[in-house]
């Protein structure tokens, strides 16, 4: 699969247009030698699609036919462009370009349903040769060398993954890998890890391991390849912390909701340089014994400043997980010194 981060909106549009261009010419086999011309909306007299054997991928004249066509106005092309920003960044421009309506939920639901039908048909990448041993329409690369069908399937998979994440559903490991911009091996390592970067499973669905939306989102927010957006409007509802990463997440969300940089928070709470550095290491998930500077008194002041609704959990559970981390680091130092 193509790296989602490397796909641009122009790549998405070009892939959709090229796919439809090949599909139009492929219909010459099903209807008549000029069927492609009618779908491309170009002059039938100059169209040679039905009379040529295709022995190159893509055929030399495809680009010329597409340039003369009205494929840019096709619903599939518009839909791929419409969902692109949501797939990659979780954002939307506010208007359904096909229907002209501003109803996000209805637009997204319809788009996901239709594009998933497309994915179901082409996910196995069947060999659909145009003529005899001629053009396989799924083997056409774009200018970056990526197959256009892979570009389209990546976008469609990302749309569904985003929709699942923001709707609070359970995500598969493949979906998390796609949104994080990492390999599936990285995700499996995170699931099996006992460290602070571990990803906690919720259970299994359809015999596949799945992760809750809240846990997936917590983990994704620590990854540079994840483009957001920030979805929280209130602090996360933790009742305990199973790892330092979860406590770090609680701290990060509270600070983000307050729209403060770490330096701003330090100034407001009158932290010295050492304490500020220790907190920065916490947010960076940098394991260090300086975390001991984040004492229960410091956490209490932080929680009160944020007006946390989970103040007791924040202080007690936070102190526990910090003390456990520092104790483990010291034990490792003694063991291997």
N, C-alpha and C positions, 0 to 999 in steps of 0.2 A: 504494500500500500504506500501511496505517496505521503510524504511528510506534510501535514496540513499547514504548518507554518510557512512552507515554501510556495504555497499556492497563492496567486494573486487573483483579484477579481477579473482581470483580463484573461488570465489562464482559464478561469472557470467559464467565462463567456466563450472563449475560443474552443474549448473542449466541447461545449454544448452545441455550438454551431457546426463544428466539424462532424460530430456524431450525427446530427440531423442531415448534413450534406451527404454522408455515406448512406444513411438510411433511405434518403430520397432516391439515390441512384439504385439502391438495392431493390426498390419496388419495380424497376424495369423487368425483373425476372417474374414478378407476380402478376403484373397487369399487361403492360405493353412497353415497347421500346422508348416511349416518350413520357411515361408516367413520372419519371424523375424530374423532367422539365416542368411539369405542372406543379409538382410539390415545391420545387425550387422557385417557381414563379418566374421562369426565364423563357426566352423565345424557343419554341419547339424546333424551329428550322435549324438553329445553330447548335442544338443539343445533340451530342453524339453518344450519350451514355449507353443506350441500348445496343449500339452497334460496335462497341469496343470491348475486347477482352482485357481485363485488368491484371497486369502482371507486376505492378509495383505498388508499394504502400507508402504514402498515398499516391493515387494516380496523378500525373502531372497537371491535368486540367481541373482537378477538384477545387483548388484555390480560386481559379478563375470563375468557376460556376458559383461558388459561395459568394464571391465578391459581387456577382450580378444578381444574387437572390435577395429575398426579403427575410432570410432566416433570423436576422437580428430581432425581428418582431414576433418570432414564434413563441408560443406560451412556454414551452420547455426552456428556452433560452432565458426568458424573463424570470421564470421561476428559479432557475439555478442562480441567477444574479441576485434575486430577491433574498434567497436564503443564505447566500454566501457570508454576509457579515454576521448573521446569527450563528452559522456553523463555526466560524473562526473566532469570533469575539463575543458572542452572546448578545449582540446588539441588533437593532432593527431601525431602518430609516423612517418608519412610521407610515408608509403607504404601500399597499398592495398594488404593484404596477399593472397587474392584469385586470383587477376589478375596481381599482381606484378607491378602495375603502381603507379606513384606518383601524380596522378591528384585528388586533394582533392575534388573539387566541384563535379566532376563526380562520384567519389566513394561515397561521402556522399549522393548525390541525389538518387543514386541507392539503397543504404543501407536503407535510410529512407523510400523509396517507398516499398521495399520488407518487411521490418520489420513492417511497418504500416499495411500491408496486414495480417501479422501474428497476430498483435494486434486486428484487426477487427474480426478475426475468434475466438480468445480466450478471448477477454476482458470481455465477459459475464460469463466466467468460466462455460461453459456447463458441465453437468455431462456426461462424456464419459466413461462408465464402460467397462472394458475389457471383462468380461464374467459374465453373470447373475448378481449376487450381489458381484462380485469380485472387482478388482482394478479400482479405479477412478484415471486416470493418472494425474489429476490436483490437487490431494490432497496430493502430496508427499512433505514432508518438507525437508529442507537441515539441516546441522548440527547445524545451529543457530535457527532452529524451524520455519523458514520462508518457505512458500510454494514456490516451484521452479517457478511456473507460475507467482507468484507475483514478484519474483526477475527479471524475464525476462521482464514482462510488465513495471516494474519501469524503467529499463534501456532503454527500447524502448521509453517510454514516455519522459524520460530525453533527449534522442537523439533528438526527435522532438522539445522539448521545447528549447534546445540549438540552434538548427538549425533555429527556428523561431526568437529567440533573436538576434543571430548574423546576420540573414538576414534582420533584421529591421521590422519584422512583428509584429502584435498585439498578446499579450499573454493572455491566460485565467488566472483566479485566481488560478486554480489548477496547472497550469504550473509554476507559480511564487512560489507557496508553495513548489513544488517539488524541484526547483532549490535552494530555500532558506533553505530547510531543516526544515521547520516549518509546523504547521497544517494549514488547510484551514481556521479554525476559526481565527488564527492570521492574515491571509491575509484579511479576511473580516473586522476584527477590524481595520486594517490599512486603509482600504478603507473608512470606516465610521468615522474614527478619524478626529478631527479638530486640532490635535497637529502636532508637527514637524516630526513625523514618518509616517505621512499619505501617502497613495499611491493614486495617482490621476488617475481616470478612463478616458479612451479615448472615450468610447461609448459602444455599444453592437454589437456583431456579433453572428448570429444564436441564438439570444435571450439570449446570455450570456454576462456578463460584461467583457470588455477587457481593457488592459493597453498597451500603446505604448511601443515599444522596448526601447526607450530612457528613459522613466519614470521607466519602470521595472528594467532596468539596474542600474539606479541611486539608486533606493531603494535597490536592491540586494547587491550593493557594501557596504552597511552599515551592512550587516548581516554576522555573523561569519560562518553560515552554507553554505554560497555561496563561492564556490572555484574559482571563476574567470572564465576566465582570464581577465586581464585589456585590454580593447579593444580600448581605445582612442589613437589617433595619433595627435589630436589637441584639443583645448579647446572646451567644449560643447557650442552650439549656443543659449544661453539664451537671451531672450529679456526682461524678467522680472522674478522675483522670487515669487512664490506663497507660499513659506514657507521658514523657516530658513534652512531646510534640503536641499533645492535646492541651496541656496547660499553656504552652506557647501560643497555640491557636486562640485560646480564650483571651490572652493578653493582647494579641495582635488585633483581634476583632474589636475589643473595647477601645484600643488606641485609634483604630481606623474610624470607628463611629464618632469619636471625639475630634476627628480631623487634625490630629497632632502628629508631628514628627517626633522621633525619640528625643531629640534635643529640646523640643518644646515641653514634652512631658517632664524631662529632667529639671528644667527651669521651674516649672510649676510646683514640683514636689521637692525642690531644693536639694537635688542629688549632687554629690560630688563626682569627680571624674571617674573614680574607680567603680562606683555604683552604677553610673550611667553606662560604662563599658560592660559591666556584668549583665545589665539588662539587654544591651544590644546583642551580646553573645547568646542570650536566651532566645531572642527573636530570630537569630540566625541559626538556631539549633547547634551552636558550637559548644560541645561538651567541655566544661572547664570547672575547676574547683572554685573559681571566683563566683559561681552561682550561690555560694553560701552567703554572699553579701545581701542576697534577696531574702531577708529575714521575715518572719511573720509580721513584725512591726511595719516593715516596708510594704508588704503585701496588703496589710490592713489599710495603710494610707492610700495605696493605689486604688483598692476597691471602693473606699469611701469617696475618693476623688471622682471616680467614674459613676458613683451612685449605683453600684452593682446590685442587682436583684438576687444574686447568688453569693453574697459577701462571705457567708460562713464557708461555703464550698471553696470559693476562690482562695481564702486564707488558709484553711485547714488542709484541704486536699493539695493546694499549691505548695504549701510548706512540706508536706509529706513527699511529694514527687521530687522536689528540689533536693531535700535531704537524702533521699534514696540515690539520686544521681551522684551527688558529691561523695557519698559513702562508697558507692561502687567504684568511682574513679580513684579514690584513695586506696581501696583494697587492691585494685589492679596495679597501682604504683608500688605498693608493698610487695605484692606477689612477684613482680618482675624486676624489682630493684636489686 
